[in-house]
Amino acid sequence: MDNQPLVSVIMPCYNMERFITDTIRSVINQTYSDWELIVVDDVSTDRTVELVQAFCEDDRRIHCSVNPEHFGIAKTRNACIKQARGRFYAFLDADDLWHPEKLERQLKFMLEQQVGFCYSAYDLIDELGKSLGKTIKTAGVLDYDTYLRNTIIGCSTVMIDTEVIDQVVVPLFRTSEDTATWLDILKKGRKAYPIEEPLTSYRIREHSASSNKLKAASDLWKVYRQHEKLAFFKAVTCFICYALNAIKKRL
């Protein structure tokens, strides 16, 4: 690819020693090489920082810093973004895996189609990294109203072109902070464009924050009512559509 733009990989982490080595390797193994990996640790109590720093010593594209105190996922993701130097932001949770051609395929698509916001389908894996035989498909081109009813976008599949979308700030929610981020972008009239093939493997973990469906649903309701300021009945309608789509997605 001529005139390769720099891609900043945004990776917050907290107590991810079981998974982060494989996740970082999935970045190193990308067929597209002009990237920087920005890891910000949220004061982990395990060996996460030690493992990341070992990668930093071997690869100058990898950068690691640690929050002065435990900030939570949203502030930590914002801390990554503040350090980003690339034109493109690619988001990656510290327990997910990228397919080797993820960055190359997505960047080529975005440059050719001249789009600022892209997401893809993704596969599901278990805690051991074994395939669950399930692919979460995209829902086509998403605008603000469509995404309110179907929060289908997987965080680790997203790439943003900052020459098109000039400000990315993660709202401060315990979970669903990524959903609120995409809504902030889409409500400015932008659209999220899909790549139909899976480019990411999403890890299903029993005790992760996102696995607590009651807390996740509660936070999404807060996004609807407090962040988006939807009227009560519209929020209920969107929430029901979200729930139905979530069930459909897992079947």
N, C-alpha and C positions, 0 to 999 in steps of 0.2 A: 504493500500500500504506500503510494507516494505521499511525502510530507506528513508522516505519521504524527497525529496529535497525541499529546500526553493524556492518559486516562488515570484519574485519581481514584483508587479503590478505597472506599469508606468502610472501615471495619471497627466498630466498637466491640469491646469484649469484657467479660466478667466471669471468672472461674470456669474457663473453657479448656483446661489442660487436657481433657479427654479427646477433644475434637480439633483444636486449633492448628495442630501440626498438619493434619490432612487438609484442612481448609487453606492454609497458606500454600501448601504444595500445589493445590488446584489452581492457585494464582500463578505460581512460578511456572507451571506446566502449560500456560496459555501459549497458543500459537502466535498471538500478538504480544510483542515484547516491550512496547513503549508505555509502561505503566509505572505508577508509584503506589505502594501499599501503605496506607496510613492506619496504624493500629493505635487506638487509645484505650488503655486499660482502666477500668473503673474500680481500682483498688482491690484487685483479686486477692483472695486468701490462699490460693493454691499456687502451682508452678507456672501459671499462664505467662507471666511477664518473662520469666527465665527462658521459656521455650521460644517466645517471640524474639527476644534479644539474641538468641543463638542464630536465628535466621538473619537478623540485622547485620551480624558480623560477616556473614557469607554473601549477602546481596545488598548492595547500596540502595536499591530501589525500595527497600522495606524500612519503615520508620516506626518507632515505638515510643510512646510517652504514657505517663500515668497521671490520672487526675489527683489533685491534692487531697480530695476526700471523695466519698462515694456519692456520685451525682445522679445515677440512674441512666437508663438507656438513651433518653432523648437528649439530655445535656451532653452525654458522651458522644453521641452521633454528631451533634453540632460542633464539638471540639475537634472531631476528625475533619469536618467540612472547613473549619477555619484554617486548617493547615494545608488544605488541598491547593495544588498549583496547576492542575490540569484543566484543559478545556472541558473534558468530559468527566462526570462523576459516575462511578459504578458502585452500587451498594452491595455489600456482602455481609451477612450475619456470620459470626465466628464459628458456627457449627454446620454451616451449609457447604456445598461443594459446587464448583463451576465445572462444566464440561470443557475440554481443552480448547475448543474453538469459540467459546462464549464471547469473548471480547472482539475477536476478529469478525465474527458473523454479525454481531450487533452494531459494531462501529460501521461496517460496510453498509448495512441496511440504513442506518441513520444518515450517513453522508449522501448516499445515493438518493434517498427519498426526501432529504432535507427536513427531517423531523427532529424535535427537541426533546421528546419524551418517549421512551421505548420500554416495553416489557415483553416477557416471553412465557411460553409454557414451561412447566417444571415437573420433574419426577419426584416421587416420594421414596425416601430410604428410612430404615430404622436406626436405632442408636448405634448399631454396629456397622452402619454403612451399607447394609444389604438392601437390594431393591425390594420395594413392596409391590412391584408390578402395577403401579398406578401412575398415570400422568395427568396433571391438572392442566387442562387446556385453557387457552385464552378466551376472552369474550369479545373479540373483535376490537375495533377502534372505540375507545371509551372517552366520553365527555363527562362533565361534572355530574349531570343528573343521572346518567347511566351508572357511573361508579358509586354514587350514593346507594344504589340498590344492589350492587354486586361488587363487593370489595375483593375482587379476584386477583389483584396485582400482588405477586410475591416480591417481597422487598429485595431479595438477592437476585432478582431478574432485571431490576431497573437500571437504566442508564439515562443520564440527563446531559444535554448539550448546553453549557452555560452561556454560549453565544446566542442561544434562543431563549432560554429560561435563565434570567440573570441573577436570581436570588433563590436559594434553597435554605430554608430554616425549618428545623424540626420542632413542632409544638410540644409542650411539656406534658405528655401523658405517659402513664406507667406502661401501658400496652396500647396498641392501635396508634402509636405515634407516627408510624409510617403511613397509615391510612390518612391521618390528618395532614401529613406532608403532601401526599398526592392530591388530596382535595384542594389544598391551598393553590397548587399549581393549576389544576383543572378549572377552578372557578374563575381564573383570569382569562378563560377562553381557550386555553390550550387543550390538546387531546393526547391521549396515550395510545401509541401505535404498537400493534402486536407482531411478534415473530412466533409463528405457529409451532415451530419445533422446540422441544425442551432443551434449554441451555444450562439449567441449574438442577441440582439435586437438593431437595429440601428435607432436612432431617426431622423426623417425628420423635420427640423426646417426652417421656412420661411426666417429668417434673419441670418442664420449662414453663416460663410465664405464659406463652401463647397456648400451652396445652390446657391451662385452667380456663375452660370455656366460659364459666360464669363470670370470672373477672374480666376476661376479654370482651364478653358481651356488655358488661357494665361500662367498660371504658369506651366501647364504640358508641353506646348510648350517650355518654358524656360528650363525645366528639360531635354527634348530631345536634345535641341540645345546647351545649356550652360553647363549642368552637364554631360550628356552622350556624348556630342559632336558628335551627329549623323550628317551625311551628309544631306543636305537639302531634297533631294528626299526621302531618307529613313525616315527622320523625318515626312515628309508629309504622306507617306504610313502608318507609325505607328499611326499617329494622326487620319487618316481616319478610320483605323481599331478600334482604341480606341472609336471614336465617334459612329461608328456603333454598337459596343458591348455595349456602354453605353445606346443607344436607346433600343437595344434588352433587356438589363437588366431591364429596367423600364416598358416594355410592359407586 
